[in-house]
Amino acid sequence: MKNIQTFSLVLAMLICNLSFSITKNSNSITYNLSQEKTITGMVISDGTGLPGASIVIVGTKQGTTTDENGKYSLKCKVGDVLECSFIGMTSQRATVGSQNFINFTMAGNSQLIECVVVTGMGIERNENDYETFKRKDITQAANPNAIQALSGKVSGLQINTTTNGVNSDTRIVLRGNRSINAPIGNVMDSNYPKEIANIQDKFSNNKPLFIVDNQTVQEETFKLINPEDIVNVNVIKDQDAIKLYGEKGKNGVIQISSNGKIKWDKINSTLDPNSEDYEAFIENPFESPNTAPLSTFSIDVDNASYTNIRRFINNGQKVPKDAVRVEEMINFFKYQYPQPIGETPFSINTEYGSCPWNEKHQLVKIGLQGKDIPTVSLPNSNFVFLIDVSGSMSDQNKLPLVKESLKILTHQLREEDKISIVVYAGAAGLVLPPTSGKEKEKIINSLETLSAGGSTAGGEGIKLAYKVAEENFIKNGNNRVIIATDGDFNVGMSSNQDMETLIEEKRKSGVFLTCLGYGMGNYKDSKLETLADKGNGNYAYIDNIQEANRFLVKEFKGSMFAIAKDVKIQIEFNPKHVQSYRLIGYENRKLKAEDFTNDAIDAGELGSGHTVTALYEIIPTGVTSKFYETPIDLKYKAFEPKTEKYTNELATIKFRYKKPDGTKSIEIIQTIENIKLPIDNCSEDFKFSTAVAWFGLKIRDSKLLDNKNTDAIVRLANEGKAFDKDGYRAEFIRLVEALK
């Protein structure tokens, strides 16, 4: 008969006032005690800190648990033996000597325990609220899915599977059902916290909290766990779940203790490619200035693609080809362009140098630097937070991160700024009427009450948010809707075309748009890209709180305050020097030549202090290149370029833009001289932006790339790392090296 061990353990990162006890046969050991000291250290599992691990002084009742980062501190004496233990892992011991730091590395051992029951100190356990299952209950079920295997075994647990063609979806509900059948009205009185709670109660779909080895996971992840890797499943319901996990456990908790052999890499690779949505596109080809004399495009200050790529690489996943938008990778970084002089809202900076990935080619870099407006001179703001609170937003990297992100933004507000909060799930509702930025506590309290549940009527949410923004429109002010979502719309208007039609209409209101994307697994990048591109907007992917701080604090003015809108660029290359050219990136921002002078055509906005960079790859005249395609001879049209007068000009660039509240464009013209530099003599910004583009082309598997050597990319990036106050360039180099 196996030894039975009873544990009383609660995660330290969730409930800080709980303790534990261990009953175990052991020999007593006596030490000569000397001076008392404080030992600090860290408990590590799989290379990261392990929260909730227990450290005790053997033979005593003295002990502690690790914090959310896996760290601990414990007073003891030289000669004491410390024992570190954790559910499902082999205990480790260490003797206190002269050292002040003791770290423990833990490894899984599924033979240690047959069954674990989690309790909280001082909590009266209701046996009806706990149901525990061992490995055999899961592996002997007919269905190999761990969750499906629980069907019929847990009271109040409903597992509904729907099939749509080849795809199926499982909906898990613990306890009762609630649904929303009516639209939500405006909340305009002083009882807003209670009203918000009522709205959230209507939105809730009772999705339980999923815990695997003391870590919160997505429902999609939970479903993919192999039953053979499960030691036991513990289901906690009703008040006991709330006592243990607080508000997060209000819909019940399903816990799994594993054997430590879960193949997370395989699970993660299964999650993303199948359910995330990216707009497919073909990279820009080389074109001849004789047959295509003008290249026209809209600027793009979005940088969502870079942070999304960072998320894939950090998770050890393959980056989907269409998730890579090279221009957004380049524009994630700040460059050392000079401030504009005079009334023009941006400076124009060009550079012509060697192309490192195709040695016979050259590169033209075009950089814009937006004017940095002092904070005291910024216009008053009318912000509407549009927050997705549907069921798909329940994961920790979605709604919880949204709330923390918007708290950060709230702290940037001034008294004269106004904030409204609109939420949507199965319907849309106003949960906070326009409120002064001075009332930060009220705004934050509104955010704190939000929880996720229900379907996703994104179109209805957008309509209501714009309605609120228009009703509170500030003339000559900064009027902006800020949408935070995973883009997974599934009720009412939901297709990309629906969103394009809707947002193009709302764009006419003069209200700008910022899209903040969150989460993974069912992330709909294509929808958010469409909204930002068509809605006088910008788009960022928030993969962690550090990125929220970068986009919403460090780049607050650039992200939230436009100094120019509908910014277009048109370049004409001189055939005397340019045999062929191609724009790198900006595939979904290209315009027709005639769109350049058409003020009805939308283009990108430029924020205060923003930089925008674009690269053209050039095949010089007279150079033999495998990528050059000879233009087709035409019978009736002779090419007679007027190059005699412009022998020293490589190209002419035209820019058009409108003031933020303007309707008529202003045009600027500038030329680029035919002075090319070897890459070694180019600026640090040229080298670094080129390295970023090179890496983007490599992971997109570009067919127009001769050299795909990762070491060469790293070398070039290191040469351009000079201006790296925040460490983002160093982080980029680490990401490149991770894919060697």
N, C-alpha and C positions, 0 to 999 in steps of 0.2 A: 504494500500500500504506500502510495506516495506521501512524502511529508506535505502537510498542509500549512501554508503560510497565509496569515491574514494581514492585509495591508490597509492602512488608512492614509490616503494620499490625495492631495488636490494640487492642481497645477499652481505653482507660485505666481506665475504671470497673470493668472486670472483672479485668484482669491488669495490675498496676502496674509490672512489671519488664520490659516489652517495649519494643522500639525500632523504628524504621523507617528505610528508606533510599529515596531517589528518584534515579533515573538519568535525566537529561534534557539535551538539547543546549541550551546557553545561552552567552551572551557573558559574559566575566568583567568584573566591575566593581570598581574599586579606590577605596577611600575613605581619606581621612586620618583615622586613628583618634584619638579623644580619650578623655575619661574613661569608665570603665565604669559602667554603671547597671543597675538591675533594672526591666524593663518588665513590668507586669502588665496583664491585660485579659481579655476574654471573646470567645468565638466564638459567634455567634448564627445560627440557622437557623430560619425560620418563627416568629420571636419568642421562641424559647427557647434555652437554652445547648446547645451541640453537643459531646458528649463524644467523645474520641478523635481530634479534629482535630490535625493536625501544624503546628507553627510552627517554621520554620528560619531561620537567618541565611544569606541567599543567598551562595553562594561558600564556605561553610564546612560542616563536619559538625556544627555546634552546633545543637541544636534541642530541642524538648519536645513533649508532647501535652497536650491539655486534659483536665481531670478530669471527674468525673461531672456537674458543674454547668456544664461548658463553659468553665471558667476556666483561666488559665495564668499562669506566671511564668517569665521568661527573662532571664539576664544578657547584656547587649550594650553597644555603644558608640554614641555619637551618629554618625549617618551610615550605620549598618548598615541594610540592607534586610531586613525580615521578610517571609517568604512563608508564607501560611496555605493549607493544602490539605486536601482530604477526598475520599474516593472518590465519584465521580459528581458533584462540584461544581466550579465554576469557581474556580481559585486566586486569592487576593487578595494584594496587596503593600502595604506601608507602610514609609516611611522614618522611622527613629528621629531625633527632634529633641529639643527641650527638654521634651517631654511625658513623663510617667511611665506613662501609660495608653494602650493602643492596643487598640481593639476591631475585630473583623472580622465582617462580615455575609456569609454564604455563600448562594449560590443554586445550584440543580441544573443540571447540564449533561450530558445522557446521551451526548453525542458525544465526551466526553473519553476514555472507555475502552470497550473492547469486551468485555474479560473481566478479572475481578479474582479473585485467589487470596489468601486470608488465611493467613498463617503466623505462627508465634511465634518469637521469638529463642531460639536454642538448642534448638528442637524439630526432631527429625529427621522429615521428612515422609515418610509412607508413601503412595505414589501410589494404592494401592488404597483408601485411606480418603478420597479426594477425588474428587468428580465435579462438573464444572462445565458449565452449559448457558447458551447465549446466548439472546437474545430470540427468534430465529427458531425455536429448539427448542420454545419455549412457544407462540408465536402460530400456528405451523403445525400444532399438534396439533388433532385433531378435537374435543376437549373444550375449551370456552372457560375452564374453571376452571383456575387456575394450578397447583394441586396435582394435579388429575386428569391434567394434561398431562405430569406426570413419571412417570405409571404406565408400567412396563415399561422405563424408562430408567435407574433406579437400583437396583443390586443391594441386596437387603435392605430395600427400601422397599415396604411393603404398603399399599395403599389400598383399603379395603373399604367399599362403599356399601350401606346397607340402606334399604329403602323401607317406610314405614308410612302407608298412605293417601296423602295429598298431601304428607306431609313425608318428607324423606330425611335420613339422617345418614351422614357420612363419618368413618371411623376411620383415622387415619394411624399407622403403626408403622414405625420404622426399626430394622433389625437383626432379632434373633430374637424369639420369642414366649415369654412366661411367663404362667402363669395360677394362680389360687388355687382349690383344690377342697375345702379343709378349713377348719373354723373355727380360729381362733387361740386358743391357750390363754393362761393367765395367765403373766406374767413376774414371778417373785417372788424371783429370786436376784441376786447381785451383778454378773452379766454383762449387765445391762440394756442398755448401749449396743449390744452385739453382737446381742442379741435383737431390739431395736428395728429394727436394720438388716435382720435376717432377715425380720421382719414386713413392712417396707417393700419388700423384694425380692419378697415374695409378692404385695404389693399392686400392684406396678408393672405398667403396661401398655405400657412402652417408648415413650411419646409423646415425640417429639423436641422440641428447643428451636427456636422460630420467631423469626427475626431479620429485620426489614425496615429497611433503611437504618440499621443499627447499633442499633435499638431492639427490645427484646423485645415481642412482640405475642401476643395470644390466637390459638389455633388457628382460632376462628371468624372472626376478622379476616383471618387469612392466607388463608382459603378465598375471601374476597370480593374479593380484589385482581384488578383487570382485567389479564389477560396483556399487553395493549398498553402497560401502564405499567412493565413489567419490563425492565430492561437485561440482567441475568443472574441465574441461580440457582446457588448454590454449596452442595453437600451434603457435610458433613464427618461422618465416622463413627468409632466406636471410640475408640482411645486419643488420636488427634489432637484429637477433639472435647473430650475430658476435659482434655487439656493446655491447650487454648485457653480453655475455658469452665468448667473445674472440674466440680464435681458437677452443675451445671445441664446440662452437655453429655453426660452419661453415656449418654443414649439417642440421641445424634446431634444434629446441628444442620442446619437448612435455612435458608440465608441468601438474602435477596433484595436486590439493589441496584436501585432504581427510577429513573425519569426525573424524579422530583420532582413528578409530576403526579397522584399517587394522590389520589382524592377522599375524604379521611378523613371529612368530614362526612356524605357519602352512606353510607359504610360503617358509621359509628356509628349513623346513623338506621335502617339496615337491621338491625343487630344486636339492639337492645333491644326494640322493641315486639313483635317476632315470637316471642321466646322467653322473655321475663320474664313472671312470673305474678303478677297482683294480684287481690285479691278485689273483685268489683264490688259497689257499694252505691249507694243513692239517698239524697241529702241529706235531712236532717230537714225536714219541712214545718211551716208554722205551725199551731198548735192552739189551740182555745178553752179557757179554764179552766172553762167551764161544761160542756163535753162531755168534756174530758180534764183533770180538776182536778189530777192528779199527774204530775210528770215525774221518772222514776227512772233513774239510771245508775250505772255503776261508774267510779271514777276510772281514769285511764290515765296512767302516767308514761313510757310509751314515747316515743321521739323519732326512731325510725328513718326515718319518712317525711320529716322535714326534711333529714337528711343525704343521703338518696337523691335528693330533689329538687335539692339542691345539686350532686350529682354530674351529674345530667342537664343542668342549666344551665351548669355549668362545661365540659361536653363539647360544648356547642352543640346539644343535642338537645331535642326536644319532650318535655315532661313528660306521661306517661300520666295521664289523668284519675283513674283509680282508684289511682294511686300517692300521691295527695294526701289525707292524713288531717289535717284542719285542727287537731285537738286536739294531735297530735304535733308539729306545727309550733310551736304556741304553747308547748308544754311543753318544747321544746328549750332555751328561755331561762330564766334565773334572774330572779326578781323580788324586790323589797325588802319582803317581808312580815315582820312581827315574829315573834320566837321565841315558842312557846307558854309559858304560865305554869302551874305546877302539874303534875299528873300526866297531863293530856291530852297525847297525843303530837304534836298539831298545832294551830296557831292557825287561826282562821277569819276571813277578811277579805272584805268585800263593798264594791262601788262601783256607783253607778247614774249613767250619763251618756248623752250624745247618741250616736247611731249615725251615723258619717260617710258610710256608703255609701247609706243610705236616710234622708234628712234628717228625715222625720216620725217616725222610729222612735227607740227608746232601747235601751241595752245594759245588762245586769246582768253584772258580773264577780264571780266567786266564786273566791277564792284560798286554798289551804291551804299552810301552811308546816310541814314536818316538823321535829321537834326535832333539833337538832344534837348528836349523842352524841360526847363526847371520845374520841379514838382509844384512850386507855388503858382506857376503859370498855367498848369493843366486846367482844362475846362471841367466844370462840374459833371459828375457822372450819374447816369440813370442805368443801373445794372439790374438785370433780371436773371437770377439763378434758375435754370431749368434743369431739374434733377430727376433722373430715371430711378424710380423706386420699385421697379417690377421685380419679379422673382429671380430673373437672371442676374440681378445686381447684388445678391446676398453674399457673395464670396468676399473674403477679407481684402482682396485687391480691387474691389469694386466700390460698393456704397460706403463701407467704412473709410476707405482711402479718399473717396469723394468728399466726405464730411471733413476730414482732416485738411484736405486741400483747400476747401472753401473757407475754412476757419483761417487759414493762412492769408487768403485773399482779403477776408473781412478785416484783418488787422491793418491792411494797407489803406483802408477807407478814411476819408475825412468827414467832418460834420456835415458839410454841404453835399456830400454824395448820398444817393438813395439806393436802397437794396430792396428788391422784392424776391420772393421765393415761390416758384411754381413747381409742382411735382406731377408726375404722371406714371400710371401703371395701366390698369384696365380703363381708366378715365383720367382726366386732368383736373387739377385743383390748385387754387391759390391758397397757400398756407401762411404766407407772410405778406401783408400789404406793404406798399412803399414805406421804408423805415430809414431814418437818418443813420449815416455811418457812425455817428456818435454813440448809438445804442448797440454797441458790439455784443454785449451780453445777451440782449434779446435776440439778435440775429443768430448767435451761436447756439442759444437754447433751442431755437427753431430747427437748426441743423441736427442737434443731438437727438431730437425726438423721432427722426426719420428712420424707418426700417423698410426692408424689401419684401415684396410679395405681389403676385398677380401677373397678368399679361402686360403687353407693352404697346400702348397706343401713342407712339412717338409723334405722329402727325398732329393729334389733338393737343399734345403738350406744346408743340411748336406754335400752333395757332394761338393758344392762350397766352404763351409767353410774349409773343409779339403784340398781342392785344394790350397786355399790361404795359409793355414798353411804350407803345404808341399813346396810351392814355396818360402817361406820365412823361411824355417827350420833353426834353430840355432843348430849347432853341439855342443853337451854337454850342451845345453841350456834347457830351460823350454818351450816346445812347447805345446800349449793347446787351444782347442776350448771350448768356454763357451756359451752354448745354453740357452736362456731364452724364455720359452714358457709355454702354458697350456697343450701342448701335443696333442691338437685336430687336428691331421693331417687328411686331407680329399681329397687330390688330389695326384695322382701318387702313389708312394710307401708310404703306410700309415699303414699297419697292423703291429702288434708286431713282427711277423715273418719276414716281410720285413725289419723292423728296425734292428732286430738281425743279419740278413744276411749282411746288409749294414755295420753296425758298426763293425762286426767282421773282415770284409775286411779292413776297414779304420784303425783298431787297429794296423795293421802291419806296418803302416807308422811311428810309434814312437810318434805320436801326442796323448796327453792325452785329456780327456774330463771331463768337469764339466757341470752338468745339474742343472739349476735353474728353479723350477716349481712355477707357479703363478696362482692365481685365484681360483674360485669355480664355481660350477654349471655344467660345462662341462669339469672338470679337468680330465686328463688322466694319472693318476699315474702309471699305468702298463707300459705305453710306455716309460716314463722317467726312470723307474726302470730298464727296459730292456736295454736301451741305456747305463746307467751307469754301470750295471753289466757286459755287454759284451764289453765295449769300453774303458778299462783302465781308468775308470772314478769314479767320486763321484757325489752325488745327494743330493740337499737340497731343501726344500719347503720354499719359502719366503712368509710369511703371513703378514708381516708388515715391516716398514723401520727399526725397531729395530732388527729384525732378519737378514735383509740385512747387517746391521752394525756388528752384531755378526759374521756372516759367512764370510763376505768379508773384514772386518777390523780386528776384534779381533782374528779371526782364519785365517787370510789371508795366512800365510805361510803354515799352515796345509792344507788349502783348495786348494791352487794353486801350491804348490811345493812338488813333490813326492820325498821321500828319499829311498823308496823301492817299488818294484812292484811285482805282482804275489806272494803275501804273503799267504802261506798255513799253516794250522795247522793240525797235526794228533796226536791223543791221544790213548794210549792203556792202559786200566784199568786192574788192577791186580784182577783176580777172587777170590783171597784169601780174599780180603776186599770188593769187589764190586759185588753185586748180580745182579744189573741192573743199567742202566744209561740212561740219555737222554740229548741231547743238547737243551738248551732253546733258541728258535729263530734260525736264520740263515737257515730257511727252503729252501730258494731259493739260498743258497750259499754252500749247501752240495756237496761234491765231492765223486767219487768212490775211493776206497782205492788205486788203481793203478794210479789214477790221481796225487797223491801226488808227485811221482818221475818223472812224465811226464812233461817236461818243455814246451811242446806245449800247455798245458792246462792253460787257463787264470785264474787269481785270482785277489784279490783286491790290491789296492795300499795303502801305508801308507805315510802320509804327515809329514812335519817338525813339531815336537811338538805334533802330534796327539796321542791320546790314543785310544786303542781298548780293549774292555772287552767282555768276553764270560763266560757264566755260564753253568755248568752241574749239573743236579739233580741226586743224587746218592741214591739207595736203598742198604744199607750196607748188607753184607753177614750175614745171620742168622736172619734178621729182617722180620717180617710178615707184608706185605703191600698188600692192595687190588689192588694196581697198578702193582704188580709183576705177571708176567705170566711165569709159569714153562716151560723151553725149552722142545721141543719134543725130546723124546729118539730116537736116531739113531741106526740102526742095525750094520752099518759098521764102524762108527766113534766113538771112545772113547775119552772123554775129559780128558786129562792128563796135566793140567796146570803146568808149571814149576815155582812153587811159593816158593819152599824151600829156594832158594838163595835170594829171594827178599821180605822177610817177612815184612820189614818196608816201602816198596814202595806202594803207592796207585796207581800211574800211571806213565807212561813215555810219555812225550810230545816231538814231533819233529816239527821243524819249517823250512820252506824253503822260500827263497826270492831271488829276482834278484835286482841288482842295476838298477836305472832308465833307463840307456841306455844299460843294460846287456842282454845277451841271455841265460846264464847258471846260474842255481840256486845254492845258498849256503845253507847248512843245519846246524841246531843247535839242540842239544838234551839236554833235562833237565828232571829230575824226580821230583815227588811230594811225600813227605813223608806222611805217614798215621798218621798225628797228627791233630785231629779235635778239634775245639774250640766251646764252646757254643756261641750262637749269641751275648750275652752280651759282650763277650770278643773279638769279631771280630772288625776289623777296621771300621772307619766311612764310608770309601768307600765301604766296603763289605755290610754294612747295607743299604746304600743309593741305590747302584746298585741293591740290592736284592729287595728293596721296589719298584723300578721302574719296575723291571721284574714282580713282584707280581701284580702291577696295570695293566700292559699290559696283563697278563694272565687273569685277571678278566674281562677286557672290551672285550677281545676276547672270553669270555665265555668258557675258557679252561675246558675240561672234566677231566683233571689231577690235579685239584686244590681242596684240601680239605677245606681250610679256605678262604673264600672270604670277610672277614670282613674289611670294609673300614677304620674303626677306627684303626685297627691293622696296616694297611698299613701306615696310617698317623703317628702313634707313631714311627714306625721303621724309616720312612723317617726323622722325626724330630731328631732322635738319630744320623742320618748320615748327618746332615745339617752343620757340622762344617766348611767345606771349601766352602763358598758360597759368594765369593767376588762380583759377578755380580747379585746375587739374583735369579739365575735360579732354584736352589733347592727349595727356598721358593715358587717360582711360581708353581713348580710341586705340592707341597703340597696343594696349593690353588686349582689347577685343580682337584686333588683327592677329596678334600672336596666338590667341586662343584657337584660331582656325587653321593653324599650321598643320 
